[in-house]
Amino acid sequence: MNKPKNEMNRRLQHLTFVFIVLIIVIVNSLRFFKLAGVPMGYHVDESSSSLTVECLGTEGIDSLGVRYPFFSDFGYGTPKPFLYMYPAVVWTKVFGYSIPSFRAYTAAWMIVGSSAFSCLPADSGVSLMPCGLCWPHPFPPGPGAFRVSP
């Protein structure tokens, strides 16, 4: 008598998991929708970042003239480490120097970063992974974001 109930619970858990994965895939695929036109125009931070990446890719210097920097100012005062800059150079070598290419790099980095950050070992890390992957802002909440101090 208990066996059908356990099987129903297992199926319900499986359907819930499939539903959550489907929502995550849909939300993250929307990050790549109409990259050339949404949002309209080219923001000043995007312009500064793309200039730095293009300078590094073509001349080996950042927009301030520093040769192969460890950190560089992206977006007027937002220093980015080499782990963000140099993969962006490789990305633009493959996909070109264009607005959609730079925005796609940011969207891809957001997905990878929020996945890794949300999966850090913590008591609530796994349950926050869907939240982190569907978060609309560039800085998703991590495992410690919803902890309550005793």
Secondary structure by P-SEA (a helix, b strand, c coil): caaaaaaaaaaaaaaaaaaaaaaaaaaaaacccccccccccccaaaaaaaaaaaaaaccccccccccccccccccccccccccccaaaaaaaaaccccaaaaaaaaaaaaaaaaaaaaaccccccccaaaaaaacccccccccccccccc
